[in-house]
Amino acid sequence: MDIEKPKLKGRLAIKDVATRLFYRAGVYPKVAAVSERVKAEYDFTPSATVVLEVLQEVWKAENAAGQQPTGIPRDIQLQVNTLVQSIRDHAFVDVAGEVSDLRALINDLEEANSKLKSSVLKTESLAEALRTERDQAIAARQSLESELITCRSQLRELQAEVDRLKAREEEISREASERLLEVQRNAAAKVHSLEERLRTADEVRLADVAREREIVEATRRRLYLETDQIRQTNIAELIRAKEALEGAQRHVEILTRQNNSLREANGNLRDRLAENDVQAPRGI
């Protein structure tokens, strides 16, 4: 009785044929048999690689739980499958010899599985070391970023102090100029008054006027000296603030370069971990 052909495509069609052949024959189907059946029932020829993958999936699904070991290399698995097929198809073969071969294959399988587990353990150890190194790099980067933030804050404070000193210098210069102008006006007025008095005073009064003029000139010189001293003090303070600002800027540049180096190291660690994840064996 013909089975109605289901509307399946690709891997689903291959799986359907492989499952039915598995049940009907009671043996592990061969790739060629599955390919011919798929071509006849579904009008397309699948690749041998895809058929082999689907057969392995069907064999794993139809066997009892626990009978299909995980992590078996494909070439050893195919040898075991071929040996089972041969035993089922040819009952007249030397069973003892086949059992011996099967035991040898099982031993090879166990040895390969042991090597695979050892490789996985080494890979996991390497991955753990890489993760530790990455965590340390992240912690160092965070520490440097925190220090960079602190330096930037200090730089802003220094800049504010420089601005404050500049404003103070301008204020002192303005006040000194105003005081100087006031003294000059007062001196000019006093000189003018003295000159008026000199025109009408006698020689004794002229001496007093001369002393007053000297006092006015001494006051003017003192004011000039005070103004110049204030200006020199402000200039010294500005120089110190500028030197502190340049030192902070150099420190920020050093921290920025260190932060960039840590970012690059962190990227390298991330790449190595990603590569390690790709190369780590699966199925253990």
C-alpha positions in Angstrom: 0.0 0.0 0.0 1.5 3.3 -1.1 1.9 6.0 1.6 0.5 9.4 0.7 3.4 11.8 0.1 3.3 14.6 2.7 4.0 18.2 1.6 7.4 18.5 3.2 10.7 20.1 2.1 14.4 20.1 3.0 15.5 18.6 6.3 11.9 17.8 7.3 11.4 15.6 4.2 14.8 13.8 4.9 13.8 13.3 8.5 10.4 11.8 7.5 12.1 9.3 5.1 14.9 8.4 7.6 12.4 7.8 10.4 10.2 5.5 8.3 13.2 3.5 7.0 14.5 3.2 10.6 11.3 1.6 11.8 10.7 -0.6 8.8 14.1 -2.0 8.4 14.9 -2.1 12.1 18.4 -0.9 11.3 20.3 2.3 10.9 19.6 3.5 7.3 22.3 4.2 4.9 22.9 7.6 3.3 22.4 6.3 -0.2 19.1 4.5 0.6 17.7 7.7 2.3 18.9 9.9 -0.6 17.2 7.6 -3.2 14.0 7.4 -1.2 13.8 11.2 -0.8 14.4 11.7 -4.5 11.6 9.3 -5.3 9.1 10.7 -2.8 9.9 14.4 -2.8 11.5 15.1 -6.2 14.8 16.5 -5.0 18.3 15.1 -4.2 19.7 16.1 -0.8 23.4 16.4 -0.2 25.1 13.5 1.6 26.2 15.8 4.4 22.7 16.9 5.2 21.4 13.4 5.1 24.1 12.2 7.4 23.2 15.0 9.9 19.5 14.1 9.8 20.2 10.4 10.3 22.3 11.1 13.4 19.4 13.2 14.8 16.9 10.4 14.1 19.2 7.8 15.6 19.7 9.9 18.8 15.9 10.5 19.0 14.8 6.9 18.5 17.2 5.2 20.8 16.5 4.8 24.5 17.6 7.6 26.8 21.2 7.3 27.9 22.2 4.9 25.1 23.6 7.6 22.9 26.8 9.1 24.5 27.3 12.8 24.1 30.4 14.4 22.7 31.3 11.4 20.5 33.6 12.2 17.5 31.7 11.8 14.3 34.1 9.4 12.6 34.0 6.9 15.5 30.2 7.2 15.7 30.0 6.3 11.9 32.3 3.4 12.4 30.1 2.0 15.2 27.0 2.6 13.1 28.5 0.8 10.2 29.5 -2.1 12.4 26.0 -2.4 13.8 24.6 -2.3 10.3 27.0 -5.0 9.2 26.0 -7.3 12.1 22.3 -6.9 11.4 22.6 -7.4 7.6 25.0 -10.3 7.8 24.1 -12.7 10.5 26.7 -15.2 9.3 29.7 -13.1 10.1 32.1 -13.9 12.8 30.3 -12.5 15.8 33.3 -12.9 18.1 35.5 -10.9 15.7 32.8 -8.2 15.3 32.4 -8.0 19.1 36.2 -7.6 19.5 36.2 -4.8 16.9 33.3 -3.2 18.7 35.1 -3.3 22.0 38.2 -1.8 20.4 36.0 0.9 19.0 34.4 1.5 22.4 37.9 1.7 23.9 38.9 4.2 21.3 35.7 6.1 22.0 36.4 6.2 25.7 40.0 7.3 25.1 38.8 10.1 22.7 36.1 11.1 25.2 38.7 11.3 28.0 41.0 13.4 25.9 38.1 15.6 25.0 37.2 16.1 28.7 40.8 16.9 29.5 40.9 19.5 26.7 37.6 21.0 28.0 39.0 21.2 31.5 42.2 23.0 30.2 40.1 25.3 28.2 37.8 26.1 31.1 40.9 26.8 33.3 42.3 29.1 30.6 38.9 30.8 30.3 38.8 31.4 34.1 42.3 32.9 34.0 41.2 35.2 31.2 38.1 36.2 33.0 40.2 37.0 36.1 42.6 39.0 34.1 39.7 40.8 32.4 38.1 41.6 35.8 41.4 43.0 37.0 41.8 45.1 33.9 38.2 46.4 34.4 38.9 47.3 38.0 42.1 49.1 37.1 40.3 51.0 34.4 37.5 52.0 36.8 40.1 53.2 39.3 41.9 55.3 36.6 38.6 56.7 35.4 37.8 57.7 39.0 41.2 59.4 39.4 40.7 61.1 36.0 37.3 62.5 37.2 39.0 63.8 40.4 41.8 65.4 38.4 39.3 67.1 36.1 37.4 68.4 39.2 40.7 69.8 40.5 41.5 71.3 37.1 38.1 73.1 37.2 38.8 74.4 40.7 42.2 75.6 39.6 40.7 77.3 36.6 38.1 79.0 38.8 40.9 80.2 41.2 42.9 81.6 38.3 39.7 83.4 37.1 39.2 84.7 40.6 42.8 86.0 40.8 42.5 87.7 37.4 39.3 89.4 38.5 41.0 90.5 41.8 44.0 91.9 39.9 41.6 93.9 37.7 39.8 95.2 40.8 43.0 96.1 42.6 44.3 97.9 39.4 41.1 99.8 39.1 41.1 100.8 42.7 44.7 101.9 42.6 44.1 103.9 39.4 41.1 105.6 41.1 43.2 106.4 44.2 46.0 107.7 42.1 43.8 109.9 40.1 42.2 111.2 43.3 45.6 111.9 44.9 46.7 113.5 41.7 43.7 115.8 41.7 44.1 116.6 45.4 47.8 117.2 44.8 47.1 119.4 41.8 44.5 121.3 43.7 46.9 121.7 46.7 49.7 122.7 44.5 47.5 125.2 42.7 46.4 126.6 46.1 50.0 126.8 47.3 51.0 128.5 44.1 48.3 131.1 44.7 49.5 131.5 48.3 53.1 131.8 47.1 52.3 134.8 45.0 51.0 136.6 48.0 53.1 135.1 50.9 56.5 136.2 52.1 59.7 134.1 52.2 58.9 132.3 55.4 55.6 131.2 54.0 57.4 130.0 50.9 59.4 127.5 53.0 56.2 126.1 54.4 54.8 125.7 51.0 57.9 124.0 49.8 57.6 121.5 52.7 54.0 120.8 51.9 54.9 120.3 48.2 57.5 117.7 49.3 54.9 116.0 51.4 52.6 115.9 48.4 55.4 114.4 46.2 56.3 111.9 48.9 52.6 110.8 49.2 52.5 110.5 45.4 55.6 108.3 45.3 54.4 106.2 48.2 51.1 105.5 46.3 53.1 104.6 43.2 55.2 102.1 45.2 52.1 100.6 46.9 50.4 100.2 43.6 53.4 98.6 42.0 53.9 96.2 45.0 50.2 95.1 44.8 50.6 94.5 41.0 53.8 92.4 41.6 52.1 90.3 44.2 49.2 89.6 41.9 51.5 88.7 39.1 53.4 86.2 41.4 50.1 84.6 42.4 49.0 84.3 38.8 52.3 82.6 37.9 51.9 80.1 40.7 48.3 79.4 39.7 49.3 79.0 36.0 52.1 76.5 37.0 49.6 74.5 39.1 47.1 74.5 36.2 49.8 73.3 33.7 50.8 70.5 36.1 47.2 69.4 36.5 46.7 69.4 32.7 49.8 67.2 32.3 48.5 64.8 34.9 45.2 64.6 33.1 47.0 63.8 29.8 48.9 61.0 31.5 45.7 59.6 33.0 44.0 59.9 29.6 46.8 57.9 27.9 46.6 55.2 30.7 42.9 55.0 30.3 43.2 54.5 26.5 45.8 51.8 27.1 43.5 50.0 29.6 40.6 50.3 27.1 42.7 48.7 24.4 43.9 45.9 26.8 40.3 45.3 27.8 39.3 45.0 24.2 42.1 42.5 23.6 40.9 40.5 26.6 37.3 40.6 25.3 38.6 39.3 21.9 40.6 36.5 23.6 37.6 35.4 25.6 35.4 35.4 22.5 38.0 33.4 20.6 38.2 31.0 23.6 34.4 30.6 23.7 34.4 29.7 20.0 37.2 27.2 20.3 36.0 25.5 23.5 34.7 21.9 22.7 31.0 21.3 23.4 28.9 18.4 24.6 30.8 17.3 27.6 
